[in-house]
Amino acid sequence: MKRALLGLVAASIALSPALARDRDPGRGYANPSAVIAAEIAFAKLAAEKGQWTAFRATATKDAVMFEPHMVLAQDWLKTRIDPPKSVAWQPHQVWSSCDGSYAVTRGAWQREGSTGYFTTVWQRQKDGKYKWIMDQGDALPFPMDAPEMIMAKVADCPPGYRGKSPKPAKVPPAPFDPALRAGKSDDGTLTWTATVAPDNARRFIVTMVSAGQPVTVQDLQVEAPAR
């Protein structure tokens, strides 16, 4: 679960050197600042229009979330009524594939009486905008420390990359599996996997290519909810 927005966050994007690599041909079409902008717009929409209204508007058709079991987000959100006050959140980090087709954000959320972290997988759409395809997180005993600047990392591009990924093969959508969800960027430089145990404990892993090798940048485990 997620996450009001601070002008300081927006300012940190402009100041972060890591985000100055947008549109550099040597880095493919990664655009981490666009992903952070999407995350900030998401939080702003939740604060202004309502929490579940914002989730519905920014999710892909096949997005998943955890309540606590894995659900298809758009189906689950259909009947949800916005709470009087939305959870607030702020992004702290972003990891992007070389081609920018996928990115993952991580940050902190707060609601009255509790705080925690979130991770969100973002997928670039045909119009170039980003929508989230997976959202998960957990409560924490103490608030996360906010960084001075949002940190961004871009995966190494594949050998011989010239700024355009191969067109992914069209495959029919697989039946929804509440125990497993995974994704891979079009260029293969960023992958993510979410697995859910029968007791609804889950594990979320993100890998990205660095120095020519896949490196795990997120390995998060959420315990089964108390019965």
ZAMARFI-975938 format. One record per residue (C-alpha): residue in three letters; z, x, y. Coordinates in steps of 0.25 Angstrom, whole numbers, plus 5000, padded with zeros to 4 digits. Layout:
BEGIN
+-----+------+------+------+
| res |   c3 |   c1 |   c2 |
+-----+------+------+------+
| ALA |    Z |    X |    Y |
...
+-----+------+------+------+
***
This chain:
BEGIN
+-----+------+------+------+
| res |   c3 |   c1 |   c2 |
+-----+------+------+------+
| MET | 5000 | 5000 | 5000 |
| LYS | 4997 | 5004 | 5014 |
| ARG | 5001 | 5007 | 5027 |
| ALA | 5000 | 5006 | 5057 |
| LEU | 4993 | 5014 | 5062 |
| LEU | 4996 | 5026 | 5072 |
| GLY | 4986 | 5031 | 5083 |
| LEU | 4991 | 5045 | 5078 |
| VAL | 4984 | 5043 | 5065 |
| ALA | 4971 | 5041 | 5072 |
| ALA | 4973 | 5053 | 5081 |
| SER | 4976 | 5062 | 5069 |
| ILE | 4962 | 5059 | 5063 |
| ALA | 4956 | 5064 | 5076 |
| LEU | 4964 | 5077 | 5076 |
| SER | 4964 | 5080 | 5061 |
| PRO | 4954 | 5092 | 5058 |
| ALA | 4952 | 5088 | 5044 |
| LEU | 4945 | 5075 | 5049 |
| ALA | 4935 | 5083 | 5057 |
| ARG | 4926 | 5085 | 5045 |
| ASP | 4920 | 5071 | 5046 |
| ARG | 4905 | 5071 | 5044 |
| ASP | 4905 | 5086 | 5042 |
| PRO | 4892 | 5088 | 5033 |
| GLY | 4900 | 5098 | 5025 |
| ARG | 4910 | 5088 | 5021 |
| GLY | 4901 | 5077 | 5017 |
| TYR | 4903 | 5064 | 5023 |
| ALA | 4918 | 5064 | 5022 |
| ASN | 4925 | 5057 | 5034 |
| PRO | 4940 | 5057 | 5033 |
| SER | 4942 | 5052 | 5047 |
| ALA | 4934 | 5039 | 5044 |
| VAL | 4943 | 5037 | 5032 |
| ILE | 4956 | 5039 | 5040 |
| ALA | 4950 | 5029 | 5051 |
| ALA | 4948 | 5019 | 5040 |
| GLU | 4962 | 5020 | 5035 |
| ILE | 4967 | 5019 | 5049 |
| ALA | 4958 | 5007 | 5052 |
| PHE | 4964 | 5001 | 5039 |
| ALA | 4978 | 5002 | 5044 |
| LYS | 4975 | 4997 | 5057 |
| LEU | 4968 | 4985 | 5051 |
| ALA | 4980 | 4982 | 5043 |
| ALA | 4989 | 4983 | 5055 |
| GLU | 4981 | 4974 | 5063 |
| LYS | 4975 | 4964 | 5053 |
| GLY | 4984 | 4964 | 5041 |
| GLN | 4987 | 4973 | 5030 |
| TRP | 4979 | 4966 | 5019 |
| THR | 4968 | 4962 | 5028 |
| ALA | 4966 | 4977 | 5031 |
| PHE | 4966 | 4981 | 5016 |
| ARG | 4955 | 4970 | 5013 |
| ALA | 4946 | 4974 | 5024 |
| THR | 4946 | 4989 | 5021 |
| ALA | 4946 | 4989 | 5006 |
| THR | 4933 | 4990 | 4997 |
| LYS | 4930 | 4979 | 4988 |
| ASP | 4935 | 4987 | 4976 |
| ALA | 4947 | 4993 | 4982 |
| VAL | 4960 | 4994 | 4975 |
| MET | 4975 | 4994 | 4979 |
| PHE | 4988 | 4994 | 4971 |
| GLU | 4998 | 4982 | 4972 |
| PRO | 5004 | 4989 | 4964 |
| HIS | 4993 | 4988 | 4953 |
| MET | 4979 | 4991 | 4956 |
| VAL | 4971 | 4979 | 4962 |
| LEU | 4958 | 4977 | 4969 |
| ALA | 4961 | 4977 | 4983 |
| GLN | 4952 | 4966 | 4988 |
| ASP | 4956 | 4956 | 4977 |
| TRP | 4971 | 4959 | 4980 |
| LEU | 4970 | 4958 | 4995 |
| LYS | 4963 | 4945 | 4995 |
| THR | 4976 | 4937 | 4995 |
| ARG | 4985 | 4946 | 5003 |
| ILE | 4991 | 4942 | 5016 |
| ASP | 4993 | 4952 | 5026 |
| PRO | 5008 | 4956 | 5028 |
| PRO | 5014 | 4954 | 5042 |
| LYS | 5013 | 4969 | 5044 |
| SER | 5004 | 4978 | 5038 |
| VAL | 5008 | 4991 | 5031 |
| ALA | 5005 | 5003 | 5040 |
| TRP | 4998 | 5016 | 5036 |
| GLN | 4993 | 5029 | 5041 |
| PRO | 4983 | 5039 | 5034 |
| HIS | 4988 | 5053 | 5032 |
| GLN | 4977 | 5060 | 5024 |
| VAL | 4962 | 5057 | 5019 |
| TRP | 4954 | 5064 | 5008 |
| SER | 4939 | 5062 | 5008 |
| SER | 4928 | 5065 | 4998 |
| CYS | 4917 | 5074 | 5004 |
| ASP | 4907 | 5062 | 5006 |
| GLY | 4918 | 5053 | 5012 |
| SER | 4915 | 5042 | 5002 |
| TYR | 4930 | 5042 | 4998 |
| ALA | 4942 | 5046 | 5005 |
| VAL | 4957 | 5044 | 5002 |
| THR | 4968 | 5042 | 5013 |
| ARG | 4983 | 5044 | 5011 |
| GLY | 4994 | 5040 | 5021 |
| ALA | 5007 | 5033 | 5024 |
| TRP | 5010 | 5018 | 5025 |
| GLN | 5022 | 5010 | 5031 |
| ARG | 5027 | 4996 | 5030 |
| GLU | 5041 | 4991 | 5034 |
| GLY | 5051 | 4997 | 5025 |
| SER | 5042 | 5006 | 5017 |
| THR | 5032 | 5018 | 5018 |
| GLY | 5022 | 5025 | 5008 |
| TYR | 5009 | 5031 | 5007 |
| PHE | 4995 | 5026 | 5004 |
| THR | 4982 | 5032 | 4999 |
| THR | 4968 | 5025 | 5001 |
| VAL | 4955 | 5028 | 4995 |
| TRP | 4943 | 5025 | 5005 |
| GLN | 4929 | 5023 | 5001 |
| ARG | 4917 | 5024 | 5011 |
| GLN | 4909 | 5012 | 5012 |
| LYS | 4894 | 5011 | 5014 |
| ASP | 4895 | 5008 | 5029 |
| GLY | 4903 | 5022 | 5030 |
| LYS | 4917 | 5015 | 5032 |
| TYR | 4929 | 5017 | 5022 |
| LYS | 4936 | 5006 | 5014 |
| TRP | 4948 | 5009 | 5005 |
| ILE | 4946 | 5008 | 4990 |
| MET | 4960 | 5011 | 4985 |
| ASP | 4973 | 5010 | 4992 |
| GLN | 4986 | 5014 | 4986 |
| GLY | 5000 | 5020 | 4990 |
| ASP | 5015 | 5019 | 4988 |
| ALA | 5028 | 5018 | 4995 |
| LEU | 5035 | 5031 | 4999 |
| PRO | 5050 | 5034 | 5001 |
| PHE | 5047 | 5041 | 5014 |
| PRO | 5036 | 5040 | 5024 |
| MET | 5025 | 5050 | 5023 |
| ASP | 5024 | 5060 | 5034 |
| ALA | 5012 | 5058 | 5043 |
| PRO | 5003 | 5070 | 5045 |
| GLU | 5000 | 5075 | 5059 |
| MET | 4985 | 5073 | 5056 |
| ILE | 4978 | 5065 | 5045 |
| MET | 4973 | 5075 | 5034 |
| ALA | 4959 | 5074 | 5028 |
| LYS | 4953 | 5081 | 5016 |
| VAL | 4938 | 5080 | 5012 |
| ALA | 4933 | 5084 | 4998 |
| ASP | 4924 | 5095 | 4996 |
| CYS | 4909 | 5091 | 4995 |
| PRO | 4902 | 5092 | 4982 |
| PRO | 4893 | 5105 | 4980 |
| GLY | 4880 | 5103 | 4988 |
| TYR | 4885 | 5091 | 4995 |
| ARG | 4876 | 5087 | 5007 |
| GLY | 4883 | 5075 | 5013 |
| LYS | 4879 | 5064 | 5004 |
| SER | 4885 | 5060 | 4991 |
| PRO | 4877 | 5056 | 4979 |
| LYS | 4875 | 5040 | 4978 |
| PRO | 4886 | 5035 | 4969 |
| ALA | 4880 | 5028 | 4956 |
| LYS | 4882 | 5013 | 4956 |
| VAL | 4891 | 5009 | 4945 |
| PRO | 4897 | 4995 | 4943 |
| PRO | 4911 | 4993 | 4947 |
| ALA | 4921 | 4995 | 4936 |
| PRO | 4931 | 4984 | 4932 |
| PHE | 4944 | 4985 | 4940 |
| ASP | 4954 | 4994 | 4933 |
| PRO | 4968 | 4992 | 4939 |
| ALA | 4972 | 5005 | 4932 |
| LEU | 4962 | 5014 | 4938 |
| ARG | 4954 | 5016 | 4951 |
| ALA | 4946 | 5028 | 4954 |
| GLY | 4935 | 5033 | 4964 |
| LYS | 4927 | 5045 | 4968 |
| SER | 4919 | 5048 | 4981 |
| ASP | 4904 | 5048 | 4980 |
| ASP | 4904 | 5063 | 4980 |
| GLY | 4915 | 5065 | 4970 |
| THR | 4924 | 5073 | 4979 |
| LEU | 4935 | 5063 | 4980 |
| THR | 4941 | 5054 | 4968 |
| TRP | 4953 | 5045 | 4967 |
| THR | 4959 | 5038 | 4955 |
| ALA | 4970 | 5027 | 4955 |
| THR | 4977 | 5024 | 4941 |
| VAL | 4987 | 5013 | 4939 |
| ALA | 4997 | 5013 | 4927 |
| PRO | 5001 | 5000 | 4920 |
| ASP | 5014 | 5000 | 4928 |
| ASN | 5006 | 5001 | 4941 |
| ALA | 5009 | 5016 | 4944 |
| ARG | 4997 | 5023 | 4949 |
| ARG | 4991 | 5036 | 4952 |
| PHE | 4981 | 5039 | 4963 |
| ILE | 4973 | 5052 | 4963 |
| VAL | 4963 | 5058 | 4973 |
| THR | 4955 | 5070 | 4971 |
| MET | 4945 | 5077 | 4980 |
| VAL | 4936 | 5089 | 4979 |
| SER | 4942 | 5102 | 4985 |
| ALA | 4937 | 5116 | 4983 |
| GLY | 4927 | 5111 | 4973 |
| GLN | 4938 | 5104 | 4964 |
| PRO | 4944 | 5090 | 4963 |
| VAL | 4958 | 5091 | 4970 |
| THR | 4969 | 5080 | 4969 |
| VAL | 4973 | 5076 | 4983 |
| GLN | 4981 | 5064 | 4979 |
| ASP | 4989 | 5061 | 4967 |
| LEU | 4998 | 5049 | 4970 |
| GLN | 5006 | 5041 | 4960 |
| VAL | 5013 | 5028 | 4962 |
| GLU | 5024 | 5023 | 4953 |
| ALA | 5024 | 5010 | 4946 |
| PRO | 5030 | 4999 | 4955 |
| ALA | 5045 | 4995 | 4951 |
| ARG | 5046 | 4983 | 4942 |
+-----+------+------+------+
***
